[in-house]
Amino acid sequence: MFGRRRRPIRADFVALTLGIHYGLGWFALFALAGAVGILCGLINAIFVTKLRISSIIVSIATLNIFYGLLIFITGGKYITSLPKFFRDGIWWFEYEDASGVPYGLNLQILVLVVAFVVAWLLLNRTNIGRQIYAMGGNKDAAQRLGFHVFRINILVFGYLGFVAGIASLVQAQLAQSVTPTVLVGKELDVLAAVVLGGASLTGGTGTVFGAILGVALLAILQNGLVLVGVSSYWNQWFVGLTILCAVSITAWSNRRRLAAKAIN
């Protein structure tokens, strides 16, 4: 269960379209983006639970369905005329260094920290978090123990959809525009980050801190390739190789552990 990640759905397009038309503020924009994300997440939860389809397959399928609908409805048009408060963003503790370069705690960092803290508290300090790990490890066993699988899936996918919706709004503020085609193809980077962080694609294993390390390592790898003069076209090759190596090492370790248990 743990380790399911999504590319930010374009909830920002819906939120900002309505926000610009009705003159909405920050709270309403976040509420709209989060609501769209939750709705998309709940659709995934229904497919995963009722049809017993792999969560990764469902997420990739619905992601492309939502993306296709968005492109069809919007015609791929950008939104560049954003409200001033949205363009300015949120900056706390802002200061400038001797060279005049501004620094501060911006919207992107604030949301990143809050998302990690909330996820950590949910997984490590609540009973539902232990149920999520248990169901990710063995859904059938968890169901026999009395866990309500559908409710847990509703919570998990609803939360992931909410975070994805907020992330799309945060990304739009960073880019200073709403672009329907942005982040297309980044699903591989997301998988690479969580796998590098120790999460299992089959569920049941992983930590929030590991995901942070995975994201940091992937960013360092990609930036390092650019700094040493490697063409950016090789980025996806290295990302794919990283996923393959990480999954292979995990599978090899599990195999050795099972073999050791069998001997004992």
Secondary structure, DSSP 8 states (H G I E B T S, - for coil): -TT------THHHHHHHHHHHHT--HHHHHHHHHHHHHHHHHHHHHHHHHH---HHHHHHHHHHHHHHHHHHHHTT--B----HHHHH--EEEEEE-TT--EEEEEHHHHHHHHHHHHHHHHHHSSHHHHHHHHHHH-HHHHHHTT--HHHHHHHHHHHHHHHHHHHHHHHHHHHTSB-TTTTTTTHHHHHHHHHHTT--TTSS---HHHHHHHHHHHHHHHHHHHHTT--GGGHHHHHHHHHHHHHHHHHHHHHHHHHHHHH-
